[in-house]
């Protein structure tokens, strides 16, 4: 507001939308977005000069650039950054009609650049000062795994927390450690140990999840105590040199016993017993041009944005311009994902609007300086942040609460005192939600069921690979187990989204229940296979049966245009 940057609510929203737990990733994300926005603004200068006299040309540019950047958001590691850049371009093109020709460079391009780059610069500064760096998050995750493993060992392998940690896999932590080593954020010895401990702690967690009869009862209390002791050492930033006491090996042992002992001993090594690397991320998805889902996502979202723009400009109601913004932040690949996100967006919008209306009625009349406004915004965003820190099924509602509140209380270059402006912006959000819903459910709808079957088939194939390994190799094969559990967790999320699809597009309840049953069975088979020296023939036969069943269903229902990754 001090520097008269337009759309202060959108600037605040960008921080809330893009901010993650990892300070290092936040800094890199901010730097990347500033670079992209700067490049786009420079490129837009000649484009605006060419299109300044033609509304049709500007509309075509808006659609084309939105399509390109949304396509990149779906097929490249840029992800949300590319979608935000598409939004910036669209915002610039809409300013051309609202800003006097002689001031397009100042009030148009420069204003759009400030709107995107100012919040990113503040996000970088905040994370540099008080953010939580990657190495701390990785260490905390290792400690969480060790303590959850101790709890699971005591409870015969049953621990909801441990199952949640295993479903996360190792890839995120390994990418964080890659950045830590590249940027030299900690001494080389520390980064070497933390990187190895990511894989070793996952191996410990897998062994701790073994069924109750696969760890000797008289050793459970000892393992649990040792795991908690190691967790305390790691939390205190000490390498557990005496991770496991020297003692006589037991006369009898199980694969789970041996895996726990070996993994705990490995934590005392300089590399923590492993040297894993993250899965390489391609610059462009392998199916970027072969799978129509990427093009369909970019096309439908771009159409929705243009439709919203035409609606609010056609009826000369610029107050509902938030409809176009909604299209860029609410659209996802499949119908179920998009409708669920829209549902959360509506709920968050109503809650945020109610909070904003209450602020306009009872708080704004008593504010006398910018400090009071800052406190008001801080409290509201704190509430929204608390909601957004929850699990994936509710977190987006928190982001939307913040946006709706900011749109109702911040307007122009100062606080808002008019209900008409607040209601216009909320109506704009609801209009955008309606347009997105119609386009994503009525035109080229992408069902979620094939994605479900594909992930279950990936898990079943990985289980077959696991059965072919020797018992000792199965217990230490972190990569395959991580792949199985991550795919099963994704399946669980997709199952919850499937019920958001319109009835005529959704798979039958019987089919969804069958897929949920297969998912639970595969999860149980994985635990059983890892902890057994000899795998019964009926187990391998059942896995083969599940594979054939999924392959047949997948071939019968497969429509290439509707496959989701």
N, C-alpha and C positions, 0 to 999 in steps of 0.2 A: 504494500500500500504506500509506503514511504516513497518508493521509486516509481509509483504509478504504473505498475505492471498489471495488465488486464487479467481478468479471470483469476483472482487470488484463490478462489475455492478450488479451481482445477490444479493450480500449482501445489496447494496443500495435498490434494488428492493424489498427485503423482508420487509424493513421498510415501504416503500410506500404502498405495498400490504396489510400489516397487521395493519398499524396505523389507529386508530379510533379517534373520538372526545373525548372519555372518557379516562382520564389519568389513572384511577384506573383499568379499563378493559385492557388498554394497558400494564400496569405493570404485571397484572396477566397473560395476554396472553404471554408476553415475558418470564416470569418465567416458565410457562408451557411448552413453546417450548424449552427452554434451558434444562429443565429436560428430556423431551422426546428425544431430540437430543442426550443428554449425554447417556441416557439409550440405545438408538439404536446403538450408536457408540461402546459401551461396548459389546453389543450382537453381533455386526458385526465382532468382532475380531476372534472368533472361526469359524464363517461362512466363512470368507475370507480365513482362513487357509485351510478349507476343499475344497474350490472351486478355489484356486489360479491356479491350473494346468488344469482346465476344463472350457473352454468358454461356453459350453452348460449348465453346472451347474450354472455358474454365470448368464446366461440369464434366467434360470428357477427361480433363487432366485430373480432377478430383477422383473420378472413378478409377482411372488407370493406375495412378500412384497408390491409391488405397489397395487395389487388387495386388499390385506388386509387393508392397510391404506386408500385407496380410499373408500372402503366399510365403514370403520369407519367414514370417513369424511361425508358420506351420512346418517349414522344411529345414530351417537352419537353427544353430544354437542361439541366434539372436533372440528368438522367442518374443517375449512381451516388449522388448525394446523396439523391435521392428513395428509392432502394432502401434506403439506410442508415436513413432515417427510418422506413420500413416495418418494418425490423428492430427499431428502438427501440420502436415501438408494440407489436409482438409480444412483445418482451422485457418491457415493462411489464405486459402482460396476463398473462404467465406468472408474474410476481412476486406477483400478487394471491393466488394459491393458496399461495405459499411464505412469505409475510410475514404476521405477526399483523395483524388488522384495525386495531388502534390505531396501527400503525407503517407503514401503507401509504404515507402521505405522505412519511415520512422515509426509510425503507429501500426503498420502492418507487419512487415518482416521482422523488424527489431523487437516489436512487442511479442510476437510469437516465439522468437528466440529466447527472450527473457523469461517468458512463461514456462518454457521447458528447462532452461539451463539454470535459472536461479534456484529452484528447489533441489536440483541435483547437486549444485555446489554446496548448498547447506547440508544436504545428506552426507556428502563426502566429509565435510568439516566435522559434523557431529560424530560420525563413525571413527574418524581419526582420533577424536578426543576421548570419547566415552564408549565406543562400540566394543563388542566382544569379538576378539580376533579368532581366526580359524582354528589355531592350535588349541585354544582354550575349549572351543566347542568339541573338538575331536577328543581331547582328554576327558571332558565331561561325559561324552558318549561311552568311552571305554569304561569309566567308573560305573555308569548306569548299567552297562551290560554285566559287569562283574557282580554288582549287588543284586541285580535281578536273577542272575544265575544262582547265587547263593540261596535266594528265596525259592527258586524252582527246585533245586536239589533237595531242600527240606520238604517240599510238598510233592515229591514224586514226579517231578517234571512239569507240573501244572503251574503256569504263571502267565497271566494276561499281559503283564508288562513286558516279560521276556518275549512273548510272541509278537508283540508290537515292535520291539527293537529288532528282532530277526527279520521282520517283514520290510524294514527300511533298507536292508542290504548294506553293502560296504561302499558303493560307488560314490555317494555324496562325500563321505569322509575321506576317501582316497583322493578325490578331486581337490578337497580342501588342503590336504597334505601336499599335493602337487604344487599348489600356489604358495604354501608356506616355504617349501624348499626353493622354489624359483625366486621368491622375493627375499629369501634369507631372513625370515622373521624370527627364527630361533637358531641356536647353535646346531651344527650338523648332527651331532650325537643325539640331541633331543628329537630332531625331525626323523632320524633313522629309526629310533625306538618307537615313536608314536605311529609312524607309518606301518611298521610291522605289527604293533599291538592292535591295530584296527582289525587285521585278519585273525590274529591269535585270540583276541577277545570274542570274536564271532564264533570261532571254533569252540571256545569254552562254552558259549551260550548254547550252541547246538548240542554239545555233549550233556549239558545240564538239563536240556529239554527231553532227554531220553525217558521212556516210560519207567514207572516205579521199580519194576523187577530187573532192570538192566544196570543198576548201580547197587553194589552190595550194601544192605541196610546198615551194617556197623560202620560204614565209611561215610555215610551221608553227612552226619554232624561234623566230621573232620573236614570234609570238602567245603561245607558251607562256611565254617569258621575261617578256613584258609582263604577262601574267595573274598570274604569281607576284609580280612587283613590286607590282602593285596590291593583291594579297592581303596582302602585308607592310604596306603603308600602311594598309589598312583595319584590320588586326589591331592596329596601333599607334594606332588611333583618329584617324587623319589622313584627311581628305578627299583623294582622289587628284586633286589639281588638274592635275597633269601625267600624267593617266592614259594618254594616247597622244601620242607625240611628233609635232610638226608636220613632215610630210614630204610629198613629192610623191606623189599618188595613183598607183597602178600603172596601166599601160596596160590590162591585163585584170584582171577580178575575177569572183568567183562570189557568189551570194547569201549564202553562209556567210561569205565574206571581208568583204563589206560589212556584214553584221549584227554581226560581232565588232568591227570598227572603230567603227561607230556606237555600239554599246553601251558600249565602253570610253571613248569621248569623252563619252557622256552621264553617266558616273559623276563627271565633273568639275563637273557642274552642281549648283546648290544642292539641287534636288529629285532628283538622280541620274537625271534623264531620265524619270521616271514619277510618277504619283500614284494608285497602286492603292488599292482598298478591298476589305475582306473580303466574302465572300458573306453577305448578311443571313440570320440564323438566326431562323426563326419561333418564336414562343412556344409554338405547338402545331403538330405535324406536319400537313401538309395532308391526309394519309390517316389521321389519328388514329382517325376513326370509320368510315371506309369500308373500310379494310384490316383484316380480322379478325386479322392476325398480332399486332397490339398487344394486343388483348383476350385472345388465346390465350396469349401469353407471360405476361401478368399472372395469368390464370386458372390455368394449369398450375403456375406457381411458388407461388401462394397455396395451391393444393390440396396440393402437396408439403409445404409448411411445416406446414400443419394436420395432415396425415397423420403427419408426424414427431412433432409435439407430442402427438397422441393415442397414438402408440406408446409414447413414453417415460413419459408420465403413466399410461397404462393398465397398464403393467407395473411402475409405481412404481420407475423406474430413472432418476432425474434426472441421473445422471452422464453420460448420453449426450445431453444437451440440445444439444450441438454439432451434432446432426443438423439441427435447425431452422435454425441459423445458416448451415449449408452451403447450404441451399436458396436463400437470398437472394444469396449471393455466387458461386454456380456456374452459375445458369441463364442461358441466352442465347436469342436468338430462334429459331434453326433447330436441327434435330437434330444436324447435323454440328458446328456451333459448340459446342453444349452437350456433346456426347460428347467432343470434343477437349479442352475445358476440364476435364471430369471425369477424363479420362486424365491430364492434367497434375496435377490435384488429387490423384489417387491416388499418382502417382509422388512428388510433393512431400510428401504426407502420410507416406509410408513413410520417405523420407529424413529429414524433420524429426523423426518419431517415433524413428528410430534415433539421431539426434543427441541427442534428449532423454533416451532411455534410457541412453545412454553418460554423459550429464551426471549423471543420478541415481545411476549406479553409481560413477563415478570422481571426480566433481567436488563434488557437493553435500555429501558427508560431511566435506569439508575446508573448506567455507566457514564463516567465523566472523562476517561482518558483511555489511551491505547492499552495500558497495563491491565485494566479490567477486562477488555476484550480478549487479550491474550490468555488470561486466566479462564475465561469462559470457554474459549476454543480448546484450551488444554484439557479441561475437565471432560468435555464432550468427546474429544478424540481419545482420551484415556479409556473411557467406557467402550468406545468402538474398538480400540486396540485390544482390550481384554477379550472381546468377543472374537475378533479376528485371530487371536492367538490359539483358539481352540482347534479341534480337528478339522479336516478338509470339508466335512459335511456341513459345517456351520460358519467357517472362517470368513467366507465371502460376504456374509450378512454384515459382519463387523465393518468391512471396508465400505459397504454401501451406507451403513448408518452414518459413518463419518462424512461421506460425500453429500448425503441429503442434508445433514446438519450444516455443513459448510456452505452449501448452495443457498440455504434459507437465511443464514446469518451474515454472510459476506457478499457484498455486491459493489461493483465498481471499485473505488479506491478507499472504501471505508465500510463500516458496519451497515447492515441493512435494517431499516425500520418499517418497511412496507410489506404487508402480507401478500399483496398482489404479485410482487417480484418473487417471493418465496413460492407461492402457489404455482406461478408460471413454470418455474424450474422443475418442481416436482411433477407437474403435468407433462413436461418434456420428457422426463425419465420414464414415466408410465407409457407415453406414446412410443418411445424407442423400444421399450419392452414388448409392446403390442406388435410393432412392425417386425421385430426379430422373431417373435413367436410365430407369426403368420408365415414368414418366409421360410423359416427352418422346419416347420412342420408340414407345409403344403407344397413346397418346391424341392425336389430331390432330397427327401428326408433320408438321413443316414441312421439306420437302426444300430443298436448297440450289441445285438445278440451274436453277430458273427465275431465281433471282438472278444466276446466272452468265450466262445468256443475255441478261438485261436489261442487265447492265453492258456486255457485248460489243456489244449493239445501240446503247447510248448512245455507245460509242467509235466505232462504224462511222458513225453519224449525224454525229458531230462531225468525223470525217475528211472526209465529204462537204462539210460547211461549209468545211473548210480548202481543199479542191480548188477551190472556187468563188472563192477570193480571188486577188488579184494576187500575184506572187512576193514583192515587198517586204512586202506586208501579211502574208503567211504567216509570214515570218521574225520579225515583231515581235508576232504574235498570241499572247501569253503565256497568255491565259485559256483559249482553245480547246485548246492543247497541254497545259496543266496538267490540264484536264478529261479529256482522252484518257488521259494517262499515269497519273493517279490511278485512273481506272476500270479500267485494265488491271492495275494493282497490286492493287486489290481483287479482281479476277478471279483473280489468281494465288493470293491468300490463300484464296479460296473453293474453288479447285480442290484445295488441300491439305487443306481441311476435308471435302471431299466423301467422301473415303475413310474417314472416321470414321462415316459413316452406316451403319446396319444394312444388310446385303446386300439384303434384300427392298425397302428403300426407296431405295437408291442407284441413280443412273443407271448404265447399263452401262459397262464399261471402254471400249468403243468410243466411246460418246457423250462420255465425259470426255476421251479422247484427241483426239477431233475438236474439242472446245471449246478444249483446250490448244493445238492446232495453229492454230485461228483466232486465238487470242490472240497467239501469236507472229507470225503473218502480219500482223495489224493493227499490231503494234509496229514491224515492219519497214517497212510501208507508210507509217507516220507519219514515220519518219526520211527515207524516200525523197522523200515529197511535200514536206516542208519545205525540202529543199535543192535542188529542181529548179525551173528557170525555167519549163519547159513540162512538164506532166504527160501522159505517154502515155495514149492512150485505153484500152489494155488494163488500166492501173492503175485508172482510174475504173470500168471495166466489172467488174473483180474486186471492188471495194468494194461496188458495187450487188448483185453476186451474193451476197456474204456477208450483206448486209442482208436480202435476200429469204429466204435460207436461215434466218437467225436468226428473222425474223418468222414464218415458217411453223412452225418448231419451237415458238416461244413461244405461238402461237395454239393449236396442237394440244395442247400439254401444260399450258396455263394452267388452274389452278384458283384462283379468286380468293382462297380462304382460305389458300392456300399461297404467295402471292407474297411475296418478301422484297425489301426496298428495296435 
